[in-house]
Amino acid sequence: ASNSTGAIVSYKWDFGDGNTDSGISVEHVYDEPGYYTVNLTVADSASRKSSDSIEVSAFAPLENAVADWTDPAAIGMTYPDAVKADLLTRPVFIFFWHEGCPWCTVQEAEANELVDAQYMGKVSIFKINTHTDLGRLWAKDYFHLMYVPTNIVIRQDNNFVSLIGAAKPGDLEPYLDDALKFKEDNAKALNITETSQDGVISPASPAVQVPIDIKDGTAVLTAYVLWDKAQDAGIAALNSLNIVITAPDGTNYDAAVMMPFDPTKAEAPGNLKPDPYRTISIANPSAGTWKIDIVASGAGGAAPAATMFTLHILTRGGDMKGCHDGVCPP
């Protein structure tokens, strides 16, 4: 082709997966999920060329959204051909936060029992609120779901991501990279900090106290404690747990009123992590040194057996958008 004005007359696309195309506007579908570098080379009527590239992400969505659901909700899913082999041998954990209740966690139940001969099944998904309204159904809670063919779980609740388990090298790099980038971007935008520490509650020390310095402008202070009953047989003797946060002026905030506690059971059916927990969130904590106490007792009021735990502390700056009745997202 030729053009006396030197205008672009040729558009050549390389999609990074071995496929190419030409034209000013093209469409391409990737066979495998992942990150790809797309390159465009243009040429004018004088055969002068210029190229540019961009990285794109290609994922395999299973379900666009779930809206106004009851708890639990059963979702039918069709698995892409590319992951059928994985589905036969490994669980598929599926959840991806989109919008709605900003402090809810989405859990998939019975992940190992989803696949039938047609590679379709019903997934029971439970909305687990780790703050003050366990069991309350919020209108217009939307969840976009992505398949994750591994025993890694990506927990993404609009603020932070925790990765659990292990995967074969290269299995899920695009998913993990994307989730970690999501975490990094949101942590910067919302001024989120998260710390954790391990400890042991034993008959000799049934209470643990952790100080934390809160700066001016902190919007939310959240503390929650987790421990894995599968790794500690002694936890069966623990039947009462509480988190108490004490403000610099001596005011106590008590988590015990939030929910009953049974350390031998997950908080909801199908909970992928076998961690009982207590949690509490404080809106607009004043500057100064706060104290977080973990208090436990055993059956009949006896001191608890030695039990390992992990205490997580999150703080968030910024505005109070998303807060409800004084309780805010982490």
ROGU-815785 format. One record per residue (C-alpha): x, y, z. Coordinates in Angstrom, 3 decimals, padded with zeros to 6 digits, always signed. Example, Ala and Ser with C-alpha at 12.3 -4.5 7.8 and 13.67 -1.06 7.14 Angstrom:
<sites>
c1, c2, c3
+012.300, -004.500, +007.800 .
+013.670, -001.060, +007.140 .
</sites>
This chain:
<sites>
c1, c2, c3
+000.000, +000.000, +000.000 .
+001.113, +003.562, -000.483 .
+000.069, +006.952, +000.728 .
+001.675, +010.170, -000.402 .
+001.006, +011.854, +002.946 .
+003.059, +009.322, +004.921 .
+000.042, +008.149, +006.956 .
+000.085, +004.742, +008.652 .
-000.886, +002.018, +006.226 .
+000.123, -001.147, +008.100 .
-000.707, -002.499, +011.579 .
+000.968, -005.782, +012.671 .
+000.083, -007.376, +016.003 .
+002.046, -010.003, +017.974 .
+000.056, -011.319, +020.948 .
+002.967, -012.983, +022.734 .
+001.564, -016.517, +022.539 .
+002.679, -017.356, +019.001 .
-000.321, -015.747, +017.309 .
-000.285, -012.635, +015.129 .
-002.824, -010.505, +013.273 .
-003.081, -007.317, +011.247 .
-005.489, -004.411, +011.123 .
-006.209, -001.215, +012.991 .
-008.577, -002.986, +015.403 .
-008.263, -006.702, +016.235 .
-009.555, -009.172, +018.812 .
-007.667, -012.113, +020.303 .
-008.607, -014.840, +022.807 .
-005.838, -016.567, +024.769 .
-005.957, -020.329, +025.246 .
-004.078, -020.282, +028.573 .
-004.349, -017.851, +031.500 .
-001.342, -015.687, +032.239 .
+000.451, -012.451, +031.518 .
+001.351, -011.721, +027.879 .
+003.301, -008.970, +026.124 .
+001.385, -007.630, +023.122 .
+003.476, -005.832, +020.500 .
+002.147, -003.517, +017.773 .
+004.303, -002.473, +014.809 .
+003.012, +000.229, +012.488 .
+004.442, +001.341, +009.147 .
+003.731, +004.323, +006.926 .
+003.743, +004.660, +003.136 .
+007.490, +005.380, +003.199 .
+008.118, +002.048, +004.985 .
+009.094, +003.796, +008.195 .
+008.216, +001.634, +011.211 .
+007.553, +002.144, +014.893 .
+006.703, -000.379, +017.620 .
+005.256, -000.333, +021.091 .
+004.223, -003.040, +023.557 .
+001.967, -003.470, +026.558 .
+001.551, -006.258, +029.123 .
-001.941, -007.723, +029.362 .
-003.419, -010.235, +031.799 .
-005.638, -013.060, +030.584 .
-007.650, -014.915, +033.211 .
-010.448, -017.442, +032.994 .
-013.598, -016.184, +034.750 .
-016.103, -018.784, +035.892 .
-018.879, -016.589, +037.178 .
-019.373, -012.898, +036.625 .
-021.139, -011.965, +039.832 .
-023.345, -013.074, +042.670 .
-025.845, -010.469, +043.858 .
-028.396, -010.228, +046.657 .
-027.690, -013.760, +047.784 .
-028.688, -015.803, +050.781 .
-026.043, -017.381, +052.961 .
-024.824, -019.836, +051.789 .
-025.259, -019.439, +048.038 .
-024.822, -022.304, +045.572 .
-023.252, -021.242, +042.274 .
-023.044, -023.435, +039.184 .
-019.739, -023.251, +037.328 .
-018.271, -024.568, +034.081 .
-014.538, -025.189, +034.112 .
-012.369, -024.274, +031.097 .
-010.798, -027.135, +029.161 .
-007.334, -025.893, +030.110 .
-007.844, -026.744, +033.784 .
-009.693, -030.071, +033.582 .
-006.558, -032.081, +034.295 .
-005.858, -029.992, +037.375 .
-009.410, -030.397, +038.591 .
-009.076, -034.166, +038.615 .
-006.185, -034.156, +041.051 .
-006.192, -030.884, +042.953 .
-008.762, -028.704, +044.672 .
-009.956, -025.478, +043.124 .
-010.425, -022.555, +045.456 .
-012.406, -019.706, +044.003 .
-012.997, -016.247, +045.337 .
-012.243, -012.732, +044.211 .
-013.493, -009.602, +045.919 .
-015.360, -007.064, +043.814 .
-017.619, -004.783, +045.818 .
-020.238, -004.768, +048.530 .
-019.491, -005.434, +052.194 .
-015.835, -004.356, +052.360 .
-014.919, -006.418, +055.394 .
-016.441, -009.754, +054.415 .
-014.442, -012.842, +053.492 .
-015.712, -015.182, +050.803 .
-015.184, -018.879, +051.507 .
-015.715, -021.813, +049.188 .
-017.022, -024.996, +050.788 .
-016.162, -028.602, +049.938 .
-013.601, -027.600, +047.348 .
-012.507, -031.190, +046.748 .
-015.978, -032.380, +045.789 .
-016.873, -030.013, +042.975 .
-015.999, -031.990, +039.864 .
-018.337, -034.517, +038.263 .
-018.049, -036.300, +034.916 .
-019.009, -033.140, +033.055 .
-016.608, -030.931, +035.015 .
-019.440, -028.935, +036.410 .
-020.769, -028.605, +039.899 .
-022.361, -026.465, +042.535 .
-020.136, -024.474, +044.856 .
-021.455, -023.442, +048.233 .
-020.090, -020.009, +049.039 .
-020.386, -018.543, +052.513 .
-020.066, -014.878, +053.345 .
-018.122, -014.672, +056.603 .
-018.027, -011.285, +058.271 .
-015.101, -011.028, +060.663 .
-016.421, -007.971, +062.428 .
-019.781, -007.291, +064.049 .
-022.523, -008.693, +061.871 .
-021.849, -012.404, +061.425 .
-024.848, -013.892, +059.668 .
-026.334, -010.568, +058.605 .
-027.070, -010.393, +054.887 .
-026.125, -007.192, +053.164 .
-027.947, -006.083, +050.033 .
-026.024, -005.945, +046.787 .
-022.924, -007.923, +047.793 .
-021.193, -008.673, +044.520 .
-018.414, -011.224, +044.144 .
-016.483, -011.902, +040.958 .
-015.085, -015.424, +040.929 .
-011.897, -016.701, +039.291 .
-010.637, -020.273, +039.212 .
-007.402, -021.050, +041.056 .
-006.349, -024.643, +040.219 .
-004.081, -025.328, +043.175 .
-004.069, -025.696, +046.917 .
-003.047, -022.069, +047.296 .
-005.841, -019.882, +048.606 .
-005.932, -016.199, +047.752 .
-007.950, -014.260, +050.306 .
-008.767, -010.902, +048.829 .
-011.107, -008.661, +050.798 .
-010.376, -005.324, +049.149 .
-007.573, -004.524, +051.580 .
-005.131, -007.364, +052.007 .
-004.257, -010.807, +050.686 .
-002.965, -013.848, +052.557 .
-001.545, -016.835, +050.711 .
-001.983, -020.287, +052.226 .
-000.525, -023.585, +051.067 .
+001.805, -024.423, +048.210 .
+001.660, -024.858, +044.461 .
+003.828, -026.321, +041.756 .
+006.299, -023.762, +040.362 .
+004.728, -021.626, +037.665 .
+001.165, -022.753, +038.354 .
-000.313, -019.506, +039.494 .
+002.249, -016.770, +039.047 .
-000.225, -014.510, +037.200 .
-002.841, -014.904, +039.927 .
-000.434, -014.417, +042.794 .
+001.262, -011.473, +041.136 .
-002.080, -009.848, +040.481 .
-003.277, -010.454, +044.040 .
-000.072, -009.095, +045.561 .
-000.214, -006.034, +043.331 .
-003.819, -005.518, +044.458 .
-002.649, -005.699, +048.059 .
+000.213, -003.267, +047.463 .
-001.938, -000.735, +045.607 .
-004.688, -000.758, +048.229 .
-002.265, -000.639, +051.136 .
-000.733, +002.517, +049.684 .
-004.095, +004.096, +048.884 .
-005.602, +003.395, +052.299 .
-002.436, +003.762, +054.434 .
-002.801, +000.202, +055.723 .
-000.224, -001.392, +057.990 .
-000.401, -005.000, +059.174 .
+001.693, -006.772, +061.779 .
+001.426, -010.232, +063.258 .
+003.111, -012.175, +066.018 .
+002.978, -015.749, +067.261 .
+002.563, -016.729, +070.890 .
+001.383, -019.412, +073.286 .
-001.466, -019.301, +075.767 .
-000.706, -021.802, +078.538 .
-001.859, -022.636, +082.084 .
+001.022, -020.503, +083.321 .
+000.054, -017.518, +081.154 .
-003.693, -017.479, +080.373 .
-003.483, -013.816, +079.294 .
-001.242, -012.115, +076.722 .
-000.902, -008.347, +076.390 .
+000.449, -006.518, +073.341 .
+001.003, -002.737, +073.258 .
+000.599, -000.763, +070.019 .
+001.342, +002.914, +069.396 .
-001.413, +004.652, +067.411 .
-000.600, +007.782, +065.443 .
-002.796, +010.815, +064.778 .
-005.044, +010.335, +061.750 .
-005.566, +006.593, +062.206 .
-009.081, +005.743, +061.028 .
-009.331, +002.105, +062.162 .
-007.592, -000.247, +064.582 .
-008.406, -003.925, +064.050 .
-007.138, -006.893, +066.052 .
-007.927, -010.534, +065.436 .
-006.442, -013.743, +066.753 .
-006.218, -017.051, +064.876 .
-005.015, -020.470, +065.870 .
-004.969, -023.772, +064.082 .
-006.820, -026.533, +065.893 .
-005.454, -029.084, +063.426 .
-001.902, -028.412, +064.641 .
-002.562, -028.265, +068.355 .
-004.530, -030.982, +070.126 .
-004.490, -028.925, +073.315 .
-006.892, -026.400, +071.844 .
-009.793, -028.739, +072.569 .
-009.443, -027.721, +076.226 .
-009.930, -024.065, +075.332 .
-013.558, -023.012, +075.349 .
-013.503, -019.303, +076.120 .
-011.519, -016.593, +074.379 .
-011.733, -012.848, +074.380 .
-009.871, -009.876, +072.939 .
-009.905, -006.713, +075.033 .
-008.482, -003.479, +073.627 .
-007.704, -000.783, +076.191 .
-007.480, +002.852, +075.084 .
-004.877, +005.266, +076.505 .
-007.604, +006.762, +078.733 .
-008.425, +003.338, +080.209 .
-011.608, +002.638, +078.190 .
-012.007, -001.066, +077.430 .
-013.434, -002.471, +074.201 .
-014.511, -006.081, +074.557 .
-014.828, -008.594, +071.707 .
-016.652, -011.219, +073.743 .
-020.088, -009.823, +072.946 .
-019.597, -010.458, +069.250 .
-020.123, -014.194, +068.828 .
-020.083, -017.546, +070.627 .
-016.780, -019.389, +070.476 .
-016.176, -023.080, +069.845 .
-012.476, -023.776, +069.185 .
-013.185, -027.238, +067.815 .
-015.247, -025.954, +064.880 .
-014.720, -023.569, +062.004 .
-016.742, -020.351, +062.144 .
-018.810, -021.433, +059.120 .
-019.252, -024.713, +057.223 .
-016.511, -025.262, +054.686 .
-014.109, -022.734, +056.202 .
-010.877, -023.401, +054.326 .
-008.728, -022.357, +057.258 .
-009.324, -024.387, +060.430 .
-008.707, -021.297, +062.519 .
-011.172, -020.243, +065.165 .
-010.879, -016.526, +065.713 .
-011.969, -013.513, +067.675 .
-011.839, -010.047, +066.204 .
-012.563, -006.451, +067.146 .
-012.357, -003.127, +065.281 .
-012.175, +000.389, +066.724 .
-013.050, +003.445, +064.623 .
-011.002, +006.649, +065.017 .
-008.708, +005.445, +067.815 .
-007.029, +008.295, +069.676 .
-003.272, +008.751, +069.423 .
-001.222, +007.040, +072.115 .
-000.374, +003.568, +073.386 .
-003.233, +001.075, +073.191 .
-003.099, -002.363, +074.846 .
-004.497, -005.524, +073.286 .
-005.196, -008.387, +075.695 .
-005.881, -011.983, +074.666 .
-007.649, -013.800, +077.492 .
-008.520, -017.506, +077.475 .
-009.922, -020.090, +079.854 .
-010.553, -023.808, +079.666 .
-013.531, -026.025, +080.326 .
-015.192, -025.320, +083.646 .
-013.150, -022.168, +084.136 .
-009.840, -024.029, +084.265 .
-006.733, -022.533, +082.729 .
-006.398, -023.409, +079.019 .
-004.040, -026.023, +077.706 .
-000.957, -024.674, +075.959 .
-002.270, -023.322, +072.669 .
-000.391, -021.630, +069.839 .
-001.945, -018.529, +068.341 .
-001.210, -015.704, +065.912 .
-002.335, -012.171, +066.692 .
-002.878, -009.858, +063.699 .
-003.063, -006.088, +064.130 .
-004.127, -003.778, +061.299 .
-004.358, -000.017, +061.200 .
-005.803, +002.144, +058.446 .
-005.623, +005.847, +057.709 .
-007.773, +007.885, +055.378 .
-011.484, +008.637, +055.472 .
-014.251, +006.581, +057.060 .
-015.840, +005.469, +053.802 .
-017.407, +002.043, +054.200 .
-017.790, +002.221, +057.979 .
-021.058, +001.024, +059.471 .
-022.236, +001.793, +063.019 .
-018.693, +002.722, +064.011 .
-017.143, -000.478, +062.621 .
-014.919, -000.160, +059.587 .
-013.162, -002.361, +057.079 .
-009.680, -003.428, +058.245 .
</sites>
